[in-house]
Amino acid sequence: MKDGQFSSRSLWIVGLVGVLLGGVGMSFLGDLMRSRSGTQQEESDPDKHLEAAADLTVLPEERGVAEEKPAVSERSLATLIASAANPNHEDVEAFLNERGRDAESLACLFKLTGDVALIREALDRFPEDPLVLFTAVASDKLALAERRELSGHLVEHDPDNALAYGLAATLWAEEAPDVAAQLVVDAVRAGGFENHAKEMFLNLTAFSSSLGFSSEEAPIAGHMQQLQNALLQPNTMQRLMKVMSSHGADLYDAGDREAADRVVASGLAFSQRYGEESGNLMSTLVSQSMEAILLAKLEPSGEYAFLEHTPEAYRTALKEESKQQRSLLKSSLLAEQWMNLPFEISGTVLREYTHRSMLLGESEALRWLSEQSLPEKP
């Protein structure tokens, strides 16, 4: 899919959401539309995490430093990733102690291992840390009542993070759809969007290195683990949009069109941003399904102030975008096949794929991967 392909459909919802949410909302939507049309502004202060990720994917010999550990060519990358995904307690504790049991390492190793003691320690020592709070609120290892309470602290200590409000909304959706809808409106007002994928990548890469992975293996393993252990599960957002859709339909039935428009328009804006900023193919596909869910209960040929065209035309455009994105899944299968090849064969290509995925997004990385020559299986 080429840059700018989203722009015409995305612009359908600009007008009303700008009116509903005011200047801050319009500023956010302007940034969103610029990003969809391929005219993003250059950041004056590059993201420190992306710089670190780029550095991690440079081989030591390219920095003029001798390689400490030889590549383990007799093992496939899939085998290496599996060993990192199921670490023993001693390895986890050694890594945490080496890093001073800081907030990032505790939160990320909790997500990897599911050891509740780690997130309890993190919450006790770092009760205001956004990553710790986000990880705890997103985890089904904790009780719903506790996660709801923690979500209040999350939006308090990370007020500019749209995804923090969206996550909080998922916890109230079934019981209080009006509360959930307002949280999504607040999410659209928020300027930032942080899913903490960079911190997870860096920590899991460092952890893989501590297990004995070479400098070439560790970033790839860390990236694959980061994708597999995402802090937010996609179906969580789909369930939220089902509630938003039903809540909007109830408001339309009750004759409160202004409130209904606000619910649906905000949900569409948040859904688009979820796909645009999450950076991986699955989130893009989930984003498209979120938008389709919100449109499902609108009149197919009806006129809505926040849509330039009909819901039916909007859904047709979504289907076409989804079709193009799903074609990239073939590249995912290629990546999976390469992961099972000996590392000396697959390492160079997968290292480049990892680098591109972290810096440019998974869809762009898969697009590049699909153009590469696939080595013969041994």
C-alpha positions, 0 to 999 in steps of 0.5 A: 500500500502506497503512502497517502492511500488512507488520506481520502477515507481518513479525511471523511471524519475530520470535520465533525471531530474537530468541532466536537473536540475543539482545537486540541482535537483538531490539532491531533487530527491534523497530525494524523492526516499529515502522517497518512498523506506522507507529510510527517514533520521532521522531529527536532529531537529523535527518539532515543529508543529508536537510536538505541534500537538502531545501535543494537542492530549494528554488528560489533565488527561494524563498530570496530569491536571484536565479536565476543560470542560466535554465532550459533549456526547449528541452532535455528532462530526459532529455537533460540527465541523459544529458549528466551521465551521460557527462561528459568528463574535464576536467569531472570533474577540474574538479569534483574539484579544486574540492571538494578531491578529498575522499572523497565526490566521488572515490567518487561520481564513480568510480561515475558514470564507472567510472574506476578511477583515481578509486577507487584515489586514494580508497583510497590517500588515505582507506583507512578511509573507509566510503563509499570502502570500500563503493564499492570492495567493491561494484564489479565493476571490482576483482578479487574477491580485492581486494574480499574483502580490502577487505570485511574493512576495511569491516566493521572501520571500519563495524561498525554497518552491516548492509549492509556485512556483507551486501555482504561476504557476497555475495563469499563466498556461492559459495565459502564459504556458511557464512561468508556465512551468518554474515555475514548473522547479523552483519548482523541484529545490526548496528543501522545500515543505510547504502547511501550514497544520500544522499552520492551524491545530494548529490555528483551534484547538485553535479556536475550544477550544475557542468556548468551545470544550473540550480538546478531541474534539478540536484537532479532530474538528481542524483536520477535519476543516483543511482538509475541508479548505485546503489552496490549492484546488486539481483541481488547480493542475490538471488544471496546469498539463493539460496545462503542457501536452499540452505545452509539446505536442506542443514542441514535435510537433515543434521538440524541444524534449529537452524542451519538455522532460524538461516540462514533466519530471519536471511536473512528479517530481512535481506531485509525490512530491505533493502527497508524501508530502501533507499528505492526501489521496485526494492529493495522488489521485490527484497526481496520476491523475496529472501524468496520465494527463502529460502522456496522450499526449505521445506516449503510446509505445514511448521511452522517456529518462526520463522513464525507461518503456513506458508511457503505462506501467507507466499509468498501474502502476498508475491505480493500485496504485490509485485502492489501494488508493481508497480502503481506501475511505471505511475507510473514510466512516467509519470515517464519520459514527463514526463522527455522533455517540455520542462523548462519543462513537467515541471520543477515536478512532477519537482522535487516528485517528487525532493523526496518521493523523497529524504525519503519514499522512491520508493514514496511519491513514485510514489504521489503522482505517480500522482495528478497530472494528466499534461500533454499531450505537445506 
